[in-house]
Amino acid sequence: RKGDAINTLFDQMPEDTTMCLTMVATPQDILESHLNHLAKKAVGETLASEQTLKDVQEARSLIGSAHKLYRGTLA
């Protein structure tokens, strides 16, 4: 944070830095089956499994509201 402005990590990089964003479009039914698989595997009372279930529920809610979800990588 410099002054009143909030800087992102990319703002802190050297001037000629290149950012690469990769988006992979997959059918939503494949994504839903992956979410179902994650939900089945997230068992127990650990923080990781509870957070996974919460994230799966949020993703299902977004898909149910006619939003499209895509996998992405930022490098």
C-alpha positions, 0 to 999 in steps of 0.5 A: 500500500502506497499512500491512499492507493492499493497496489496489486502484485502485478503493479509491483512487477517490473515495467515489461512484465507479461501476464498470461491468463489461460481459460479452459472451456469445459462442458458444465455437466463435466464440471458438475460431475467433478463437483460431485466427486469432490463432495463425495471425497470431502468427508470428516470434520477437518477444516479442509473437508469442510471448506471443500464442501462449502466451495462445492455448494457455492459452485453449485449455487452459481451453476444453478443460477445460470452462471458458467464456470470455467477453469483458469490459470494465471501465470 
